[in-house]
Amino acid sequence: MNACLLLPEAFALSYSTVSGNTVEFGLMGNTPFGTCPLCQKASSKLHSYYQRKVGDLPISGKTVKLYISTRKFFCHEDSCPRKVFSERFGSWLRPWQRRLERSGEQIQAIGLQLRE
């Protein structure tokens, strides 16, 4: 299975596993830098990593779990109050979300159809 075809372009695939009713993907952002959400300045100096566990649409009836290795960067803008920030993944995955946007859109569409 070529998992790269199934993933949003904001991500690079690190690993994939299939076990039982679950498909797991290890992902990383594929940009060489992050952009500070406050001052909009780009930075490539890494601070650290942390892992986010995110849901996505099922594949062939199997639950999909995404483990995203999210990078933190230093902000070098002296006037910016934020000194460290996490990389952003655009509209695919907001900072507070626990599932990809396309999964939320499907849930919303089902809810609206049930309402009719």
PyMOL commands that set and color helices and strands:
alter all, ss='L'
color gray80, all
select helices_A, chain A and resi 3-6+90-92+101-115
alter helices_A, ss='H'
color red, helices_A
select strands_A, chain A and resi 11-19+22-29+34-35+42-43+46-55+63-74+84-86
alter strands_A, ss='S'
color yellow, strands_A
deselect
rebuild
show_as cartoon
